[in-house]
Amino acid sequence: MPRSVNHVASRARRKKVLSLTRGYFGSRKNVWTVAKNTWEKGMQYAYRDRKAKKREFRALWIQRINAAARLEGMSYSRLMGALHKAGIEINRKVLADLAMNEPQAFKAIVNQAKNA
């Protein structure tokens, strides 16, 4: 009995990967083995960098809060401690946005934390 091969499915699988590598340079876009390896590595980078992105943004928010807090005469560490002690629950993303775009609101939060 002849071997049964589902050529339709394997061809579709290859076409899908080759369409995902459109725009890549040289043989990375049209040679199956090279395109598959490139696409798989790209998926690894995407997975890794979704995690790294969160770390990088948190670090950026902390730098912005620290810079704004120092203008008010406090360090980042002391500000976060004072906010916690005062029971002010505000996340770093919002706090950094206030520090950048609404300095008066940030100043009010800092004063509230200092006085509590």
DSSP file (Angstrom, degrees, kcal/mol; ACC not computed):
  #  RESIDUE AA STRUCTURE BP1 BP2  ACC     N-H-->O    O-->H-N    N-H-->O    O-->H-N    TCO  KAPPA ALPHA  PHI   PSI    X-CA   Y-CA   Z-CA
    1    1 A M              0   0    0      0, 0.0     3,-0.1     0, 0.0     2,-0.0   0.000 360.0 360.0 360.0 134.4    0.0    0.0    0.0
    2    2 A P        -     0   0    0      0, 0.0     2,-0.2     0, 0.0     0, 0.0  -0.307 360.0 -97.2 -69.5 152.8    1.4    3.4   -0.9
    3    3 A R        -     0   0    0      1,-0.1     2,-0.6    -2,-0.0     0, 0.0  -0.468  34.3-132.9 -70.1 136.7    2.3    5.9    1.8
    4    4 A S        -     0   0    0     -2,-0.2     2,-0.5    -3,-0.1    -1,-0.1  -0.822  26.8-179.7 -95.4 122.9   -0.4    8.5    2.6
    5    5 A V        -     0   0    0     -2,-0.6     2,-1.7     5,-0.0     3,-0.2  -0.984  26.3-142.2-125.1 127.5    0.9   12.0    2.8
    6    6 A N     >  +     0   0    0     -2,-0.5     4,-1.9     1,-0.2     3,-0.2  -0.596  31.0 167.4 -88.3  80.0   -1.4   15.0    3.5
    7    7 A H  H  >  +     0   0    0     -2,-1.7     4,-2.4     1,-0.2     5,-0.2   0.813  69.1  62.0 -65.3 -30.5    0.3   17.4    1.2
    8    8 A V  H  > S+     0   0    0     -3,-0.2     4,-2.1     1,-0.2    -1,-0.2   0.934 107.3  43.0 -61.7 -46.5   -2.5   19.9    1.4
    9    9 A A  H  > S+     0   0    0     -3,-0.2     4,-2.3     2,-0.2    -2,-0.2   0.918 115.4  47.4 -68.5 -43.9   -2.0   20.4    5.1
   10   10 A S  H  X S+     0   0    0     -4,-1.9     4,-2.2     1,-0.2    -1,-0.2   0.888 113.0  49.5 -67.6 -36.8    1.8   20.6    5.0
   11   11 A R  H  X S+     0   0    0     -4,-2.4     4,-2.7    -5,-0.2    -1,-0.2   0.909 110.8  50.0 -65.3 -41.7    1.8   23.0    2.1
   12   12 A A  H  X S+     0   0    0     -4,-2.1     4,-2.2    -5,-0.2    -2,-0.2   0.896 109.3  52.1 -63.4 -39.9   -0.7   25.2    4.0
   13   13 A R  H  X S+     0   0    0     -4,-2.3     4,-1.8     2,-0.2    -1,-0.2   0.922 112.0  45.7 -62.3 -44.6    1.5   25.1    7.1
   14   14 A R  H  X S+     0   0    0     -4,-2.2     4,-2.8     1,-0.2    -2,-0.2   0.912 111.4  51.9 -65.1 -42.3    4.5   26.2    5.0
   15   15 A K  H  X S+     0   0    0     -4,-2.7     4,-2.3     1,-0.2    -1,-0.2   0.880 106.9  54.3 -61.9 -37.6    2.5   28.9    3.2
   16   16 A K  H  X S+     0   0    0     -4,-2.2     4,-1.5     2,-0.2    -1,-0.2   0.939 111.7  43.0 -62.4 -46.9    1.3   30.3    6.5
   17   17 A V  H  X S+     0   0    0     -4,-1.8     4,-1.2     1,-0.2    -2,-0.2   0.916 113.5  51.8 -66.3 -42.8    4.9   30.7    7.9
   18   18 A L  H  < S+     0   0    0     -4,-2.8    -1,-0.2     1,-0.2    -2,-0.2   0.852 109.1  50.6 -64.1 -33.2    6.1   32.1    4.6
   19   19 A S  H >< S+     0   0    0     -4,-2.3     3,-1.0     1,-0.2    -1,-0.2   0.835 107.6  54.2 -71.9 -30.1    3.3   34.7    4.6
   20   20 A L  H 3< S+     0   0    0     -4,-1.5    -1,-0.2     1,-0.2    -2,-0.2   0.730 105.3  54.2 -73.4 -21.0    4.3   35.6    8.2
   21   21 A T  T >< S+     0   0    0     -4,-1.2     3,-1.8     8,-0.2    -1,-0.2   0.219  76.9 135.4 -97.2  15.2    7.9   36.3    7.1
   22   22 A R  T <   +     0   0    0     -3,-1.0     3,-0.1     1,-0.2    -3,-0.1  -0.405  67.4  29.4 -61.0 135.8    6.9   38.7    4.3
   23   23 A G  T 3  S+     0   0    0      1,-0.4    -1,-0.2    -2,-0.1     2,-0.1   0.327  88.0 129.3  94.9  -8.0    9.2   41.7    4.4
   24   24 A Y    <   -     0   0    0     -3,-1.8    -1,-0.4     1,-0.1     2,-0.3  -0.374  64.7 -97.5 -74.8 162.7   12.2   39.9    5.8
   25   25 A F  S >  S-     0   0    0      3,-0.1     3,-1.6    -3,-0.1    -1,-0.1  -0.613  70.5 -34.4 -88.2 138.0   15.5   40.3    4.0
   26   26 A G  G >  S-     0   0    0     -2,-0.3     3,-1.5     1,-0.3     4,-0.4  -0.201 124.9  -5.7  61.9-137.7   16.9   37.8    1.4
   27   27 A S  G 3> S+     0   0    0      1,-0.3     4,-2.0     2,-0.2     8,-0.3   0.557 115.1  85.1 -73.1  -6.3   16.3   34.1    1.9
   28   28 A R  G <4 S+     0   0    0     -3,-1.6    -1,-0.3     1,-0.2    -2,-0.2   0.716  94.9  43.8 -66.1 -18.6   14.6   34.7    5.2
   29   29 A K  T <4 S+     0   0    0     -3,-1.5    -1,-0.2    -5,-0.2    -8,-0.2   0.668 126.7  21.5-100.3 -18.1   11.4   35.4    3.4
   30   30 A N  T  4 S+     0   0    0     -4,-0.4     2,-0.6    -3,-0.3    -2,-0.2   0.530  95.9  86.2-133.5  -5.9   11.2   32.7    0.8
   31   31 A V     X  -     0   0    0     -4,-2.0     4,-3.3     1,-0.2     5,-0.3  -0.894  69.6-141.9 -99.3 121.3   13.4   29.7    1.7
   32   32 A W  H  > S+     0   0    0     -2,-0.6     4,-2.7     1,-0.2     5,-0.2   0.873  94.2  42.8 -52.2 -52.9   11.3   27.4    3.9
   33   33 A T  H  > S+     0   0    0      1,-0.2     4,-2.1     2,-0.2    -1,-0.2   0.906 119.1  44.0 -66.3 -40.8   14.0   26.3    6.5
   34   34 A V  H  > S+     0   0    0      2,-0.2     4,-2.5     1,-0.2    -1,-0.2   0.925 115.3  48.6 -67.8 -44.2   15.5   29.8    6.9
   35   35 A A  H  X S+     0   0    0     -4,-3.3     4,-2.6    -8,-0.3    -2,-0.2   0.898 111.1  50.4 -63.3 -41.2   12.1   31.4    7.1
   36   36 A K  H  X S+     0   0    0     -4,-2.7     4,-2.6    -5,-0.3    -1,-0.2   0.931 112.3  46.4 -63.5 -46.4   10.9   28.9    9.7
   37   37 A N  H  X S+     0   0    0     -4,-2.1     4,-2.3    -5,-0.2    -2,-0.2   0.908 114.1  48.4 -62.5 -42.5   13.9   29.4   11.9
   38   38 A T  H  X S+     0   0    0     -4,-2.5     4,-2.2     2,-0.2    -2,-0.2   0.915 112.9  47.5 -64.0 -44.1   13.7   33.2   11.6
   39   39 A W  H  X S+     0   0    0     -4,-2.6     4,-2.0     2,-0.2    -2,-0.2   0.913 111.9  49.6 -65.3 -43.3   10.0   33.2   12.4
   40   40 A E  H  X S+     0   0    0     -4,-2.6     4,-1.7     1,-0.2    -1,-0.2   0.911 111.6  48.5 -62.8 -42.3   10.5   30.9   15.4
   41   41 A K  H  X S+     0   0    0     -4,-2.3     4,-2.4     1,-0.2    -1,-0.2   0.887 109.0  54.4 -64.6 -38.4   13.3   33.1   16.8
   42   42 A G  H  X S+     0   0    0     -4,-2.2     4,-2.3     1,-0.2    -1,-0.2   0.876 106.1  51.6 -61.8 -38.1   11.1   36.1   16.3
   43   43 A M  H  X S+     0   0    0     -4,-2.0     4,-2.2     2,-0.2    -1,-0.2   0.861 108.5  51.8 -67.4 -35.2    8.4   34.5   18.3
   44   44 A Q  H  X S+     0   0    0     -4,-1.7     4,-2.5     2,-0.2    -2,-0.2   0.926 110.9  47.3 -64.7 -44.6   10.9   33.8   21.1
   45   45 A Y  H  X S+     0   0    0     -4,-2.4     4,-3.0     1,-0.2    -2,-0.2   0.906 110.9  52.1 -62.3 -41.4   12.0   37.5   21.1
   46   46 A A  H  X S+     0   0    0     -4,-2.3     4,-1.4     2,-0.2    -1,-0.2   0.915 111.3  46.3 -62.8 -43.3    8.3   38.6   21.1
   47   47 A Y  H  X S+     0   0    0     -4,-2.2     4,-1.0     2,-0.2     3,-0.2   0.939 116.0  45.3 -63.6 -47.5    7.5   36.4   24.2
   48   48 A R  H >X S+     0   0    0     -4,-2.5     4,-2.0     1,-0.2     3,-0.6   0.916 112.9  49.9 -61.9 -44.3   10.7   37.6   26.0
   49   49 A D  H 3X S+     0   0    0     -4,-3.0     4,-2.2     1,-0.3    -1,-0.2   0.702  98.4  65.1 -77.2 -18.6   10.2   41.2   25.2
   50   50 A R  H 3X S+     0   0    0     -4,-1.4     4,-0.8    -3,-0.2    -1,-0.3   0.875 110.0  41.2 -65.0 -34.4    6.5   41.3   26.3
   51   51 A K  H <X S+     0   0    0     -4,-1.0     4,-1.3    -3,-0.6     3,-0.4   0.902 114.3  51.0 -75.0 -43.1    7.9   40.6   29.8
   52   52 A A  H  X S+     0   0    0     -4,-2.0     4,-2.7     1,-0.2     5,-0.2   0.847 101.9  62.4 -63.8 -34.7   10.9   43.0   29.4
   53   53 A K  H  X S+     0   0    0     -4,-2.2     4,-2.4     1,-0.2    -1,-0.2   0.890 101.4  51.5 -59.3 -40.8    8.6   45.8   28.3
   54   54 A K  H  X S+     0   0    0     -4,-0.8     4,-2.1    -3,-0.4    -1,-0.2   0.906 111.1  47.6 -63.2 -42.2    6.8   45.7   31.7
   55   55 A R  H  X S+     0   0    0     -4,-1.3     4,-2.2     2,-0.2    -2,-0.2   0.915 111.9  50.0 -64.3 -42.7   10.1   46.0   33.5
   56   56 A E  H  X S+     0   0    0     -4,-2.7     4,-2.0     1,-0.2    -2,-0.2   0.897 111.1  47.8 -66.1 -40.5   11.3   48.8   31.4
   57   57 A F  H  X S+     0   0    0     -4,-2.4     4,-2.7     2,-0.2    -1,-0.2   0.904 110.2  51.9 -68.5 -39.5    8.1   50.8   31.8
   58   58 A R  H  X S+     0   0    0     -4,-2.1     4,-2.3     1,-0.2    -2,-0.2   0.919 110.0  49.8 -60.8 -42.1    8.1   50.3   35.6
   59   59 A A  H  X S+     0   0    0     -4,-2.2     4,-2.1     2,-0.2    -1,-0.2   0.892 110.9  50.0 -62.4 -39.7   11.7   51.6   35.7
   60   60 A L  H  X S+     0   0    0     -4,-2.0     4,-2.3     2,-0.2    -2,-0.2   0.919 109.9  49.8 -64.7 -44.2   10.7   54.6   33.6
   61   61 A W  H  X S+     0   0    0     -4,-2.7     4,-2.5     1,-0.2     5,-0.2   0.906 110.2  51.0 -61.6 -41.0    7.8   55.4   35.9
   62   62 A I  H  X S+     0   0    0     -4,-2.3     4,-2.6     1,-0.2    -1,-0.2   0.900 109.4  50.4 -64.2 -40.9   10.1   55.2   38.9
   63   63 A Q  H  X S+     0   0    0     -4,-2.1     4,-2.3     2,-0.2    -1,-0.2   0.913 112.3  47.2 -63.0 -42.4   12.6   57.6   37.4
   64   64 A R  H  X S+     0   0    0     -4,-2.3     4,-2.2     2,-0.2    -2,-0.2   0.909 113.3  47.3 -66.6 -42.2    9.9   60.1   36.6
   65   65 A I  H  X S+     0   0    0     -4,-2.5     4,-2.8     2,-0.2    -2,-0.2   0.915 112.1  51.0 -64.6 -42.6    8.4   59.9   40.1
   66   66 A N  H  X S+     0   0    0     -4,-2.6     4,-2.3     2,-0.2    -2,-0.2   0.919 110.1  49.1 -61.0 -45.1   11.9   60.2   41.6
   67   67 A A  H  X S+     0   0    0     -4,-2.3     4,-1.1     1,-0.2    -1,-0.2   0.922 115.4  43.3 -61.9 -44.2   12.7   63.3   39.6
   68   68 A A  H  X S+     0   0    0     -4,-2.2     4,-0.8     1,-0.2    -2,-0.2   0.876 112.6  52.9 -69.9 -37.2    9.4   65.0   40.5
   69   69 A A  H ><>S+     0   0    0     -4,-2.8     5,-2.3     1,-0.2     3,-0.8   0.884 104.8  55.2 -66.1 -37.9    9.6   64.0   44.1
   70   70 A R  H ><5S+     0   0    0     -4,-2.3     3,-1.1     1,-0.3    -1,-0.2   0.810 101.0  58.6 -66.9 -29.2   13.1   65.5   44.4
   71   71 A L  H 3<5S+     0   0    0     -4,-1.1    -1,-0.3     1,-0.2    -2,-0.2   0.777 107.3  48.7 -66.3 -24.8   11.7   68.8   43.1
   72   72 A E  T <<5S-     0   0    0     -3,-0.8    -1,-0.2    -4,-0.8    -2,-0.2   0.344 127.3-102.5 -95.0   4.9    9.4   68.6   46.2
   73   73 A G  T < 5S+     0   0    0     -3,-1.1     2,-0.3     1,-0.3    -3,-0.2   0.747  87.5 103.2  84.1  24.5   12.3   67.8   48.5
   74   74 A M      < -     0   0    0     -5,-2.3    -1,-0.3    -8,-0.1    -2,-0.2  -0.951  64.6-125.4-133.5 154.6   11.7   64.1   48.9
   75   75 A S     >  -     0   0    0     -2,-0.3     4,-2.3     1,-0.1     5,-0.2  -0.542  32.1-109.4 -89.8 167.2   13.4   61.0   47.5
   76   76 A Y  H  > S+     0   0    0      1,-0.2     4,-2.7     2,-0.2     5,-0.2   0.922 118.3  51.4 -58.9 -45.7   11.4   58.3   45.7
   77   77 A S  H  > S+     0   0    0      1,-0.2     4,-2.1     2,-0.2    -1,-0.2   0.924 111.7  44.9 -61.2 -47.2   11.8   55.9   48.5
   78   78 A R  H  > S+     0   0    0      1,-0.2     4,-2.4     2,-0.2    -1,-0.2   0.873 112.8  52.5 -66.3 -36.5   10.6   58.3   51.2
   79   79 A L  H  X S+     0   0    0     -4,-2.3     4,-2.6     2,-0.2    -2,-0.2   0.940 110.3  46.5 -63.9 -47.3    7.7   59.4   49.0
   80   80 A M  H  X S+     0   0    0     -4,-2.7     4,-2.1     1,-0.2    -2,-0.2   0.879 113.4  49.9 -65.1 -36.9    6.5   55.8   48.4
   81   81 A G  H  X S+     0   0    0     -4,-2.1     4,-2.3    -5,-0.2    -1,-0.2   0.911 111.9  47.7 -64.2 -42.6    6.9   55.1   52.1
   82   82 A A  H  X S+     0   0    0     -4,-2.4     4,-2.3     2,-0.2    -2,-0.2   0.879 110.6  51.6 -67.1 -38.6    4.9   58.2   53.1
   83   83 A L  H  X>S+     0   0    0     -4,-2.6     5,-2.4     2,-0.2     4,-0.7   0.920 111.8  46.9 -63.2 -43.2    2.1   57.3   50.5
   84   84 A H  H ><5S+     0   0    0     -4,-2.1     3,-0.7     1,-0.2    -2,-0.2   0.917 112.9  48.8 -63.7 -43.3    1.8   53.8   52.0
   85   85 A K  H 3<5S+     0   0    0     -4,-2.3    -1,-0.2     1,-0.2    -2,-0.2   0.863 110.9  50.5 -64.7 -37.2    1.8   55.2   55.5
   86   86 A A  H 3<5S-     0   0    0     -4,-2.3    -1,-0.2    -5,-0.1    -2,-0.2   0.577 113.6-119.1 -78.5  -9.4   -0.9   57.8   54.6
   87   87 A G  T <<5 +     0   0    0     -3,-0.7     2,-0.9    -4,-0.7    -3,-0.2   0.723  60.6 151.1  78.6  21.2   -3.0   55.0   53.0
   88   88 A I      < -     0   0    0     -5,-2.4     2,-1.0    -6,-0.2    -1,-0.2  -0.783  29.3-163.1 -89.1 109.1   -2.9   56.6   49.5
   89   89 A E        +     0   0    0     -2,-0.9     2,-0.4    -3,-0.1    -5,-0.0  -0.792  30.6 141.4 -97.9  99.2   -3.2   53.8   47.0
   90   90 A I        -     0   0    0     -2,-1.0    -2,-0.1     4,-0.0     2,-0.0  -0.997  44.7-125.8-138.1 131.6   -2.1   55.1   43.7
   91   91 A N     >  -     0   0    0     -2,-0.4     4,-2.3     1,-0.1     5,-0.2  -0.296  22.7-112.1 -80.4 165.2    0.0   53.1   41.2
   92   92 A R  H  > S+     0   0    0      1,-0.2     4,-2.7     2,-0.2     5,-0.2   0.819 113.0  58.7 -66.0 -33.1    3.3   54.1   39.7
   93   93 A K  H  > S+     0   0    0      2,-0.2     4,-1.8     1,-0.2    -1,-0.2   0.946 111.9  39.5 -62.4 -48.5    1.9   54.5   36.2
   94   94 A V  H  > S+     0   0    0      2,-0.2     4,-2.5     1,-0.2    -2,-0.2   0.895 115.4  52.8 -68.4 -40.9   -0.7   57.1   37.3
   95   95 A L  H  X S+     0   0    0     -4,-2.3     4,-2.3     1,-0.2    -2,-0.2   0.905 110.0  48.0 -62.1 -42.6    1.7   58.8   39.7
   96   96 A A  H  X S+     0   0    0     -4,-2.7     4,-1.9     2,-0.2    -1,-0.2   0.878 110.8  51.9 -66.0 -37.8    4.3   59.2   36.9
   97   97 A D  H  X>S+     0   0    0     -4,-1.8     4,-3.0    -5,-0.2     5,-0.5   0.907 110.8  47.6 -65.3 -41.6    1.7   60.5   34.5
   98   98 A L  H  X5S+     0   0    0     -4,-2.5     4,-1.9     1,-0.2     8,-0.4   0.908 109.8  53.6 -63.8 -41.4    0.6   63.1   37.2
   99   99 A A  H  <5S+     0   0    0     -4,-2.3    -2,-0.2    -5,-0.2    -1,-0.2   0.879 117.3  37.2 -61.2 -38.3    4.3   64.0   37.7
  100  100 A M  H  <5S+     0   0    0     -4,-1.9    -2,-0.2    -5,-0.1    -1,-0.2   0.929 133.2  19.8 -78.7 -48.0    4.8   64.7   34.0
  101  101 A N  H  <5S+     0   0    0     -4,-3.0    -3,-0.2     1,-0.2    -2,-0.2   0.702 129.4  36.1-103.6 -23.3    1.5   66.3   33.0
  102  102 A E     X< +     0   0    0     -4,-1.9     4,-2.1    -5,-0.5     3,-0.4  -0.594  58.7 166.4-131.4  71.9   -0.2   67.6   36.2
  103  103 A P  H  > S+     0   0    0      0, 0.0     4,-2.4     0, 0.0     5,-0.1   0.815  77.9  55.7 -60.3 -30.5    2.6   68.9   38.5
  104  104 A Q  H  > S+     0   0    0      2,-0.2     4,-2.0     1,-0.2     5,-0.1   0.911 108.5  46.8 -68.3 -41.0    0.1   70.7   40.7
  105  105 A A  H  > S+     0   0    0     -3,-0.4     4,-2.1     2,-0.2    -1,-0.2   0.898 112.7  50.3 -66.0 -40.4   -1.9   67.5   41.4
  106  106 A F  H  X S+     0   0    0     -4,-2.1     4,-2.5    -8,-0.4    -2,-0.2   0.915 109.3  51.4 -62.7 -42.8    1.4   65.6   42.0
  107  107 A K  H  X S+     0   0    0     -4,-2.4     4,-2.5     1,-0.2    -1,-0.2   0.886 108.3  52.0 -61.6 -39.2    2.5   68.4   44.5
  108  108 A A  H  X S+     0   0    0     -4,-2.0     4,-2.3     2,-0.2    -1,-0.2   0.898 109.8  48.8 -65.0 -40.7   -0.9   68.0   46.3
  109  109 A I  H  X S+     0   0    0     -4,-2.1     4,-2.3     2,-0.2    -2,-0.2   0.917 111.4  49.7 -64.0 -43.6   -0.4   64.3   46.6
  110  110 A V  H  X S+     0   0    0     -4,-2.5     4,-2.5     1,-0.2    -2,-0.2   0.925 111.6  48.5 -61.7 -44.8    3.1   64.8   48.0
  111  111 A N  H  X S+     0   0    0     -4,-2.5     4,-2.3     1,-0.2    -1,-0.2   0.891 110.4  51.4 -63.2 -39.2    1.9   67.3   50.5
  112  112 A Q  H  X S+     0   0    0     -4,-2.3     4,-1.1     1,-0.2    -1,-0.2   0.895 111.7  47.2 -63.4 -40.0   -0.9   65.0   51.6
  113  113 A A  H  < S+     0   0    0     -4,-2.3    -2,-0.2     1,-0.2    -1,-0.2   0.886 111.7  50.7 -69.0 -38.0    1.6   62.2   52.1
  114  114 A K  H  < S+     0   0    0     -4,-2.5    -2,-0.2     1,-0.2    -1,-0.2   0.905 111.8  47.1 -64.4 -41.9    4.0   64.5   54.0
  115  115 A N  H  <        0   0    0     -4,-2.3    -1,-0.2     1,-0.2    -2,-0.2   0.695 360.0 360.0 -76.9 -19.7    1.2   65.7   56.4
  116  116 A A     <        0   0    0     -4,-1.1    -1,-0.2    -5,-0.2    -2,-0.2   0.485 360.0 360.0 -83.0 360.0   -0.1   62.2   57.2
